[in-house]
Amino acid sequence: MYAQMVKSEGSNEKHTEQDTAFQARIDAGEKIEPKEWMPEGYRRTLIRQIGQHAHSEVVGQLPEGNWITRAPTLERKANLLAKVQDEAGHGLYLYCAAETLGVSRDELYDMLHSGKMKYSSIFNYPTLTWADMGAVGWLVDGAAIMNQVPLQRTSYGPYARAMVRVCKEESFHQRQGFHIMMTMCNGTDDQLRMAQDALNRFWGPALMMFGPSDENSVHSAQNMAWKIKMNSNDELRQKFVDETVPQAEYLGLSVPDDTITWNEERGHYDFAEPDWNEFFEVLKGNGPCNTERLEARKNAWDEGAWVRDAMMAHAEKRAQRKKMAG
Ligand code: 3HC
């Protein structure tokens, strides 16, 4: 049911007085809470965005979880383990926030498993070396923070509040990643080469995380009016480039884009657009790891069936006992 509703989001709903009053609340900076009236389109696009965000956190555990057993030191292993656990927690806060909009957790999982709901394109790329753990923390979590810090001010209360803790943890992840990069860049020539290679492979996909260019963004205009999104895709992408290029220079790495130059007039770096054909192919399911990632999630769901059954049986038994006692 929700898949259909999500797809029809943005359709020509009739504009009513209630919509006008709702928009006035948004414009005044008020938070919208779960039981309050909201336009159907607002609710549906929130389910779509929060659901997609939750799935990204959970699928995002896979490329890094892959390296826990191979971390080079005990400290790095403990840090990576903590990071991957944090991502699971972020998924939980976000699924809970989505549930307040009337969608069930099972429906959300079903939409992920059936391919009806997306997760971030970035997690369809492989993590080939330990340096990728540095690049993912530095660039992927770095891009995530750039997008999510403004979402702390988003108009939907449960989403905004979930973002506060998520952002604190993502900041730790970003620093952890940068620290891995710094260590490798100050290490042997081979380690420096690995760090450069990781940056080369993750730069374009990190830029794509912000979504298509503004002219191709379907949801931006309405979602910015509703303050579900606080900035446009291109604004955040530019901010990310402006902050990340000097960090790469500090590391002694070259951003894989010959066109990058500081534009004095604009007060920003000029940079090349990522490969949008590649982006849309990844969204269609044709990225290097789409099949593997989705299979891993579906297997986890199937293999966890006995846990869910046991929990439900336990809950039923407790309820029965309570009824008999009362
Ligand atoms: N990956 C996958 N799909 C993407 C995408 C990406 N990087 N960027 C855009 N899309 C999809 C949109 O979902 C939309 O498809 P749909 O209509 O089928 O849902 C389509 O492309 C058009 O894009 P729009 O710009 O119109 O879409 P949005 O307005 O929703 O903007 C967004 C996309 C900027 C990602 C926005 O949804 C957003 O800010 N989401 C919340 C943040 C989020 O989900 N972050 C995930 C990052 S990963 C993460 O946080 C994990 C951590 O561990 C690093």
Residues whose N, C-alpha, C, O or C-beta is under 5 A from the ligand:
A	BS01	3HC	Q49 Q52 H53 S56 E57 G60 E87 K118 Y119 S120 S121 V140 D141 A144 M208 M209 F210 G211 P212 N216 S217 V218 H219 S220
